[in-house]
Amino acid sequence: MAATEEKKLEREAPIDAPEAPGPTAGGSSSRVKFEIFGEEMIEKRVKASGNSGRVYLPPDWVGHRVKIIRID
């Protein structure tokens, strides 16, 4: 097994981890639970930019991977 595959396996949730209630479990909520691992977190509001939205991030984040989750 390659080193990158080993790192990937370490980050995955355990097989016996309990599942979070989904959007149809017990209500009409459309919210979903995410569990992620990372280095830093910033909460920002999306600003309008033409026909799209834009979020400005710190310059030291340039070139790094990010994940965006809409929370409201």
C-alpha positions as CSV (number, residue, x, y, z in Angstrom):
1,M,0.0,0.0,0.0
2,A,1.4,3.4,-1.0
3,A,2.0,6.1,1.7
4,T,-0.7,8.3,0.2
5,E,-3.2,5.5,0.5
6,E,-2.2,5.0,4.2
7,K,-2.8,8.7,4.9
8,K,-6.2,8.5,3.2
9,L,-7.3,5.5,5.3
10,E,-6.3,7.3,8.5
11,R,-8.6,10.2,7.7
12,E,-11.7,8.2,7.0
13,A,-14.3,7.7,9.7
14,P,-14.3,4.3,11.5
15,I,-16.6,1.7,10.0
16,D,-18.5,1.3,13.3
17,A,-19.1,5.1,13.6
18,P,-22.8,5.9,14.2
19,E,-24.6,7.6,11.4
20,A,-25.9,11.1,11.8
21,P,-29.6,11.5,11.2
22,G,-30.2,12.3,7.6
23,P,-32.6,15.0,6.1
24,T,-35.6,12.6,6.3
25,A,-34.9,11.2,9.8
26,G,-37.6,12.5,12.1
27,G,-38.4,15.8,10.6
28,S,-38.6,18.1,7.6
29,S,-35.1,19.6,8.2
30,S,-32.9,19.7,5.1
31,R,-29.7,20.1,7.2
32,V,-26.9,17.5,7.0
33,K,-24.1,16.9,9.5
34,F,-20.5,17.0,8.1
35,E,-17.4,16.0,10.0
36,I,-14.2,17.2,8.4
37,F,-10.6,17.5,9.4
38,G,-8.5,20.5,8.6
39,E,-5.9,23.0,9.6
40,E,-7.8,26.3,10.1
41,M,-11.4,27.5,9.9
42,I,-12.8,30.9,9.0
43,E,-16.5,31.9,8.9
44,K,-17.3,34.5,6.3
45,R,-20.3,35.9,4.5
46,V,-20.4,35.5,0.7
47,K,-20.4,38.8,-1.2
48,A,-22.0,39.4,-4.6
49,S,-19.6,39.4,-7.6
50,G,-21.2,39.7,-11.0
51,N,-23.5,36.6,-11.5
52,S,-21.7,34.7,-8.8
53,G,-20.5,34.9,-5.2
54,R,-17.1,35.5,-3.7
55,V,-15.3,34.8,-0.5
56,Y,-11.9,36.4,0.2
57,L,-9.4,34.2,2.1
58,P,-6.1,35.0,3.7
59,P,-3.1,35.3,1.2
60,D,-1.3,32.5,2.9
61,W,-4.1,30.1,1.9
62,V,-3.3,30.6,-1.8
63,G,-2.4,27.3,-3.4
64,H,-4.0,25.2,-0.6
65,R,-7.2,23.1,-0.9
66,V,-10.3,24.3,0.9
67,K,-13.9,23.0,1.4
68,I,-16.9,25.3,1.4
69,I,-20.0,24.4,3.3
70,R,-23.1,26.6,3.2
71,I,-24.5,26.8,6.8
72,D,-27.7,28.9,6.3
